[in-house]
Amino acid sequence: METCRKLAEQICEYPQSSLRTDKEACIRGLGLTLEEGLRLENTLWSTNLGLPDTLNGPLAFSERRKFVPTQET
């Protein structure tokens, strides 16, 4: 049970906008062809591209600092 709690805490540290689009991709992607799935992935990626966390995550990595998401949507 403690392992599940730790995993849940780790997941909650991720940007909520990314979690939302991942969940949407899983639900909407069921039964799609590869081409349709790639189109969906592109649409969802474009949705997240303009958000601050999408840019700050890689920047934090390159600066070797801990990424703290703003959780802006």
Backbone as a chain_set.jsonl record, in Angstrom:
{"seq": "METCRKLAEQICEYPQSSLRTDKEACIRGLGLTLEEGLRLENTLWSTNLGLPDTLNGPLAFSERRKFVPTQET", "coords": {"N": [[0.815, -1.196, 0.0], [1.967, 1.206, 0.733], [3.757, 1.588, -1.345], [2.046, 2.151, -3.474], [1.057, 4.586, -2.624], [3.367, 6.185, -2.671], [3.895, 6.128, -5.405], [1.602, 7.433, -6.362], [2.039, 9.964, -5.26], [4.327, 10.714, -6.671], [3.299, 10.852, -9.276], [1.528, 12.971, -8.964], [3.255, 15.092, -8.875], [3.881, 15.686, -11.462], [3.255, 17.864, -14.3], [-0.063, 18.945, -14.429], [-1.424, 19.464, -16.797], [-0.112, 17.87, -18.654], [-0.645, 15.318, -17.638], [-3.388, 15.281, -17.99], [-3.657, 15.358, -20.816], [-2.345, 12.977, -21.434], [-4.053, 11.094, -20.293], [-6.346, 11.621, -21.793], [-5.418, 10.853, -24.323], [-5.098, 8.102, -23.94], [-7.748, 7.269, -23.53], [-9.22, 8.274, -25.772], [-7.708, 7.166, -27.769], [-8.097, 4.462, -28.011], [-8.698, 1.812, -30.175], [-8.082, 3.226, -32.461], [-6.548, 3.625, -35.686], [-3.05, 3.418, -36.616], [-2.331, 5.747, -38.02], [-4.453, 7.485, -37.347], [-4.06, 7.588, -34.596], [-1.545, 8.816, -34.418], [-2.203, 11.296, -35.45], [-3.943, 12.188, -33.444], [-2.138, 12.274, -31.295], [-0.439, 14.327, -32.205], [-2.225, 16.483, -32.199], [-2.826, 16.697, -29.448], [-0.283, 17.2, -28.426], [0.254, 19.682, -29.592], [-1.594, 21.161, -28.222], [-0.475, 21.286, -25.662], [1.909, 22.563, -26.135], [2.182, 25.388, -25.928], [2.127, 25.91, -23.221], [3.521, 26.957, -20.059], [4.875, 24.956, -18.498], [5.663, 23.065, -20.375], [7.771, 24.202, -21.667], [9.472, 24.9, -19.561], [10.229, 22.496, -18.333], [12.174, 20.988, -19.997], [14.106, 23.025, -19.97], [14.81, 23.214, -17.262], [15.969, 20.688, -17.01], [18.212, 20.936, -18.718], [19.59, 22.861, -17.34], [20.272, 21.49, -15.152], [18.662, 21.389, -12.831], [16.039, 20.907, -10.396], [12.857, 20.291, -11.654], [10.011, 22.169, -11.161], [6.721, 22.109, -11.56], [4.418, 24.615, -12.734], [1.786, 24.203, -12.874], [-0.019, 25.513, -14.451], [-2.749, 25.838, -16.694]], "CA": [[0.0, 0.0, 0.0], [2.87, 2.358, 0.79], [4.307, 1.758, -2.689], [1.017, 2.83, -4.271], [0.995, 5.97, -2.16], [4.554, 6.866, -3.201], [3.687, 6.278, -6.843], [0.593, 8.482, -6.534], [2.688, 11.244, -4.956], [5.214, 11.031, -7.796], [2.461, 11.237, -10.404], [0.959, 14.293, -8.674], [4.29, 16.107, -9.088], [3.943, 15.996, -12.884], [2.334, 18.924, -14.712], [-1.424, 18.448, -14.582], [-1.819, 19.545, -18.212], [0.432, 16.682, -19.32], [-1.412, 14.161, -17.173], [-4.71, 15.351, -18.61], [-3.575, 14.958, -22.219], [-2.003, 11.545, -21.466], [-5.294, 10.367, -20.015], [-7.206, 11.792, -22.965], [-4.869, 10.034, -25.404], [-5.412, 6.696, -23.646], [-9.177, 7.014, -23.692], [-9.632, 8.511, -27.158], [-6.873, 6.426, -28.703], [-8.491, 3.057, -28.124], [-9.331, 1.415, -31.42], [-7.671, 4.035, -33.605], [-5.453, 3.122, -36.508], [-1.798, 4.104, -36.322], [-2.401, 7.094, -38.593], [-5.368, 8.28, -36.524], [-3.412, 7.776, -33.301], [-0.495, 9.83, -34.579], [-2.892, 12.579, -35.612], [-4.404, 12.556, -32.102], [-0.944, 12.645, -30.526], [-0.006, 15.633, -32.688], [-3.195, 17.472, -31.722], [-2.647, 16.878, -28.008], [1.032, 17.836, -28.225], [0.093, 21.089, -29.948], [-2.348, 21.781, -27.129], [0.438, 21.523, -24.535], [3.14, 23.239, -26.553], [2.252, 26.779, -25.487], [2.047, 26.036, -21.765], [4.831, 27.215, -19.44], [5.559, 23.747, -18.036], [6.231, 22.364, -21.527], [9.056, 24.841, -21.955], [10.32, 24.943, -18.365], [10.748, 21.167, -18.017], [13.469, 20.766, -20.654], [15.051, 24.049, -19.535], [15.306, 22.775, -15.946], [16.854, 19.555, -17.247], [19.482, 21.407, -19.285], [20.272, 23.634, -16.297], [20.543, 20.531, -14.078], [17.938, 21.752, -11.612], [14.777, 20.191, -10.229], [11.717, 20.902, -12.326], [8.829, 22.349, -10.324], [5.68, 22.58, -12.473], [3.567, 25.719, -12.289], [0.424, 23.653, -12.926], [-0.894, 26.372, -15.246], [-3.402, 25.138, -17.806]], "C": [[0.86, 1.262, 0.0], [3.48, 2.641, -0.583], [3.321, 2.494, -3.579], [0.934, 4.3, -3.903], [2.171, 6.774, -2.716], [4.416, 7.113, -4.701], [2.69, 7.388, -7.122], [1.194, 9.862, -6.263], [3.621, 11.673, -6.082], [4.403, 11.521, -8.993], [1.897, 12.637, -10.197], [1.969, 15.419, -8.854], [4.402, 16.505, -10.558], [2.986, 17.134, -13.223], [0.946, 18.342, -15.002], [-1.885, 18.488, -16.038], [-1.309, 18.324, -18.982], [-0.321, 15.424, -18.91], [-2.779, 14.112, -17.839], [-4.661, 14.893, -20.073], [-3.17, 13.494, -22.362], [-3.249, 10.694, -21.256], [-6.238, 10.441, -21.212], [-6.727, 10.925, -24.125], [-5.19, 8.558, -25.189], [-6.874, 6.383, -23.934], [-9.603, 7.163, -25.153], [-8.88, 7.655, -28.156], [-7.246, 4.966, -28.88], [-9.186, 2.794, -29.457], [-8.951, 2.244, -32.636], [-6.601, 3.302, -34.415], [-4.187, 3.889, -36.132], [-1.848, 5.547, -36.815], [-3.3, 8.004, -37.749], [-4.761, 8.569, -35.152], [-2.311, 8.824, -33.356], [-1.087, 11.22, -34.751], [-3.384, 13.09, -34.253], [-3.233, 13.014, -31.243], [-0.46, 14.036, -30.919], [-0.928, 16.74, -32.18], [-2.992, 17.749, -30.234], [-1.311, 17.538, -27.684], [0.937, 19.329, -28.524], [-0.662, 21.847, -28.871], [-1.42, 22.15, -25.973], [1.621, 22.413, -24.888], [3.264, 24.666, -26.025], [2.227, 26.976, -23.985], [3.434, 26.194, -21.148], [5.581, 25.954, -19.029], [6.212, 22.985, -19.174], [7.598, 22.932, -21.879], [10.01, 24.775, -20.764], [10.909, 23.586, -17.991], [12.089, 20.888, -18.669], [14.538, 21.79, -20.245], [15.648, 23.672, -18.176], [16.285, 21.612, -16.109], [18.217, 20.03, -17.754], [20.29, 22.218, -18.275], [20.606, 22.775, -15.076], [19.925, 20.954, -12.749], [16.622, 20.985, -11.58], [13.665, 20.99, -10.901], [10.54, 20.976, -11.353], [7.735, 22.921, -11.23], [4.843, 23.707, -11.877], [2.116, 25.292, -12.206], [-0.549, 24.589, -13.638], [-1.478, 25.586, -16.397], [-3.91, 26.116, -18.827]], "O": [[0.527, 2.256, -0.646], [3.694, 3.799, -0.943], [3.715, 3.365, -4.354], [0.762, 5.157, -4.769], [1.997, 7.902, -3.177], [4.778, 8.179, -5.2], [2.904, 8.201, -8.021], [0.883, 10.822, -6.968], [3.699, 12.857, -6.411], [4.78, 12.494, -9.646], [1.796, 13.41, -11.15], [1.581, 16.582, -8.972], [4.962, 17.556, -10.869], [2.007, 17.349, -12.509], [0.815, 17.363, -15.735], [-2.66, 17.631, -16.463], [-2.0, 17.808, -19.86], [-0.602, 14.564, -19.745], [-3.267, 13.043, -18.205], [-5.52, 14.132, -20.517], [-3.598, 12.829, -23.305], [-3.467, 9.704, -21.954], [-6.851, 9.444, -21.594], [-7.541, 10.329, -24.831], [-5.516, 7.844, -26.138], [-7.19, 5.347, -24.518], [-10.266, 6.284, -25.704], [-9.356, 7.438, -29.271], [-6.762, 4.306, -29.799], [-10.146, 3.476, -29.813], [-9.448, 1.991, -33.734], [-5.857, 2.473, -33.891], [-4.247, 4.888, -35.416], [-1.448, 6.464, -36.098], [-2.949, 9.15, -37.472], [-4.929, 9.662, -34.611], [-2.167, 9.629, -32.435], [-0.537, 12.204, -34.257], [-3.258, 14.276, -33.947], [-3.325, 14.024, -30.545], [-0.108, 14.837, -30.053], [-0.464, 17.807, -31.778], [-2.987, 18.905, -29.81], [-1.226, 18.349, -26.761], [1.484, 20.147, -27.784], [-0.406, 23.027, -28.634], [-1.568, 23.216, -25.374], [2.267, 22.96, -23.993], [4.37, 25.102, -25.706], [2.3, 28.112, -23.517], [4.408, 25.635, -21.651], [6.799, 25.884, -19.192], [7.225, 22.318, -18.96], [8.479, 22.205, -22.338], [11.218, 24.614, -20.941], [11.981, 23.528, -17.389], [13.055, 20.58, -17.972], [15.724, 21.466, -20.182], [16.855, 23.799, -17.969], [17.308, 21.556, -15.428], [19.254, 19.575, -17.271], [21.518, 22.261, -18.342], [21.153, 23.269, -14.089], [20.56, 20.891, -11.696], [16.154, 20.481, -12.601], [13.556, 22.204, -10.73], [10.126, 19.962, -10.792], [7.807, 24.084, -11.626], [4.594, 23.744, -10.672], [1.307, 25.942, -11.544], [-1.761, 24.48, -13.457], [-0.795, 24.764, -17.008], [-4.489, 25.71, -19.835]]}, "num_chains": 1, "name": "protein.A"}
